[in-house]
Amino acid sequence: MKKAITRPTADEYFLKIASVVAERSTCRRHHVGAVAVKDKHILATGYNGAASGSRDCLELGCLRDELGIPSGERHEICRGIHAEQNVIIQASLHGVSLEGSTIYCTHTPCVLCAKMLVNARIKRFVNFGSYNDRTFADLFREAGIEIESQERPPAQISFLD
């Protein structure tokens, strides 16, 4: 008897890719991945971590932990660049507009990233995890950006034998 084949939806597929992108994170607190997609094509990816070429928290330790700073506060103390910021940066480095795109992300954005995504003119934001800052939601609604929270996609990858 043949094994039933289940195909992930496009949203599940891109959320799963965002999860794999998050594995590159150099943050000791949260591994966050983001994928910008338009017309079912990946435009750019980003994960949270220190600036290119600089030493990161895996090497140096987490400055925010050392100072007892709670998640979602005092962003300027962090060495890391957020996944959503990096997806915007990567797109711009390669001359790719994110206008009208969907951002698939492992977490909801902080308000700083939300402001940047509004100005990048994305149309949709899909996530499965939540960041402890919910102020992005009002901003997205005001800007007409659709927000969709989904279940975490399965971590396993299905292969046919």
C-alpha positions as CSV (number, residue, x, y, z in Angstrom):
1,M,0.0,0.0,0.0
2,K,1.4,3.4,-1.0
3,K,2.0,6.1,1.6
4,A,-0.5,9.0,1.4
5,I,1.2,12.1,0.2
6,T,0.3,15.4,1.9
7,R,1.5,18.6,0.3
8,P,2.0,21.6,2.5
9,T,0.0,24.7,1.6
10,A,2.1,27.6,0.3
11,D,1.9,29.4,3.7
12,E,3.1,26.2,5.5
13,Y,5.9,25.8,2.9
14,F,7.2,29.4,3.3
15,L,6.9,29.3,7.2
16,K,8.9,26.1,7.2
17,I,11.6,27.8,5.1
18,A,11.6,30.7,7.6
19,S,12.2,28.1,10.3
20,V,15.2,26.8,8.5
21,V,16.5,30.3,7.9
22,A,16.2,30.9,11.7
23,E,18.7,28.2,12.3
24,R,21.4,30.6,11.1
25,S,20.7,33.0,13.9
26,T,23.5,34.0,16.3
27,C,21.1,35.2,19.0
28,R,21.1,33.3,22.3
29,R,17.5,34.3,23.2
30,H,15.5,33.8,20.0
31,H,16.1,32.3,16.6
32,V,14.0,34.3,14.2
33,G,13.8,33.8,10.4
34,A,12.0,35.8,7.8
35,V,11.3,35.1,4.1
36,A,10.0,37.7,1.7
37,V,7.8,36.2,-1.0
38,K,5.9,37.6,-4.0
39,D,3.9,35.5,-6.5
40,K,5.2,32.3,-4.7
41,H,8.8,33.3,-5.4
42,I,11.4,34.0,-2.7
43,L,12.7,37.5,-2.9
44,A,15.1,37.5,0.1
45,T,15.7,35.9,3.5
46,G,16.9,37.2,6.8
47,Y,17.7,36.0,10.3
48,N,18.6,37.7,13.5
49,G,22.2,38.2,14.4
50,A,25.2,40.5,14.6
51,A,26.2,42.8,11.7
52,S,28.2,41.0,9.0
53,G,31.9,40.7,9.9
54,S,31.4,41.5,13.6
55,R,31.6,39.2,16.5
56,D,28.3,37.8,17.6
57,C,26.5,36.7,20.8
58,L,27.5,33.0,20.3
59,E,31.1,34.2,20.6
60,L,30.8,37.1,23.1
61,G,27.7,36.2,25.1
62,C,24.4,38.1,25.3
63,L,24.9,41.7,26.5
64,R,21.2,42.0,27.3
65,D,21.3,38.9,29.5
66,E,24.4,40.2,31.3
67,L,22.5,43.5,32.0
68,G,19.2,41.8,32.9
69,I,17.3,43.6,30.1
70,P,13.9,41.9,29.4
71,S,13.0,40.9,25.8
72,G,11.3,43.7,23.9
73,E,13.1,46.5,25.7
74,R,16.2,48.6,25.0
75,H,16.7,47.4,21.5
76,E,19.8,49.6,21.1
77,I,21.7,47.5,23.6
78,C,21.4,44.4,21.4
79,R,24.3,43.5,19.0
80,G,21.8,41.8,16.7
81,I,19.9,43.0,13.7
82,H,16.4,41.6,13.5
83,A,15.4,39.0,10.9
84,E,12.8,41.4,9.4
85,Q,15.5,44.2,9.1
86,N,17.9,41.7,7.5
87,V,15.3,40.6,4.9
88,I,14.8,44.3,4.0
89,I,18.6,44.8,3.8
90,Q,19.2,41.7,1.7
91,A,16.4,42.7,-0.7
92,S,17.9,46.2,-1.1
93,L,21.4,44.9,-1.6
94,H,20.2,42.9,-4.5
95,G,17.9,45.6,-6.0
96,V,14.7,43.8,-5.1
97,S,11.6,45.7,-4.1
98,L,9.4,44.2,-1.4
99,E,6.4,46.2,-2.4
100,G,3.3,44.0,-2.5
101,S,5.2,41.0,-0.9
102,T,4.3,38.7,1.9
103,I,6.7,38.3,4.8
104,Y,6.8,34.9,6.4
105,C,8.3,35.1,9.8
106,T,8.8,32.8,12.8
107,H,7.7,35.6,15.1
108,T,5.5,38.7,15.1
109,P,7.6,41.9,14.6
110,C,8.7,44.5,17.1
111,V,7.3,47.9,16.5
112,L,10.6,49.1,14.9
113,C,10.6,46.3,12.4
114,A,6.9,46.9,11.8
115,K,7.6,50.5,10.8
116,M,10.2,49.4,8.4
117,L,7.9,46.8,6.8
118,V,5.2,49.4,6.4
119,N,7.6,51.7,4.6
120,A,8.8,48.7,2.4
121,R,5.1,48.5,1.4
122,I,4.5,44.8,2.2
123,K,0.9,43.7,1.9
124,R,0.8,40.6,4.2
125,F,2.6,39.3,7.2
126,V,2.3,35.6,8.2
127,N,3.8,34.1,11.4
128,F,3.5,31.3,13.8
129,G,5.3,32.6,16.9
130,S,4.8,35.7,18.9
131,Y,7.2,38.4,20.1
132,N,6.2,40.1,23.4
133,D,5.5,43.4,21.7
134,R,2.0,43.6,20.2
135,T,2.1,47.3,19.2
136,F,2.8,46.3,15.6
137,A,-0.8,45.1,15.0
138,D,-2.4,48.6,15.2
139,L,0.3,50.0,12.8
140,F,-0.2,47.1,10.3
141,R,-4.0,47.5,10.4
142,E,-3.7,51.3,9.8
143,A,-1.4,50.6,6.9
144,G,-3.7,48.0,5.4
145,I,-1.2,45.1,6.0
146,E,-2.9,41.8,6.4
147,I,-1.8,39.8,9.5
148,E,-2.2,36.1,9.7
149,S,-1.0,33.9,12.6
150,Q,-0.8,30.2,11.8
151,E,0.2,27.0,13.6
152,R,3.9,26.1,13.7
153,P,4.6,23.9,10.7
154,P,5.9,20.4,11.3
155,A,9.7,20.3,11.8
156,Q,10.0,17.1,9.8
157,I,10.6,17.0,6.1
158,S,8.7,14.4,4.1
159,F,10.6,12.4,1.6
160,L,9.3,9.6,-0.7
161,D,11.4,6.5,-0.6
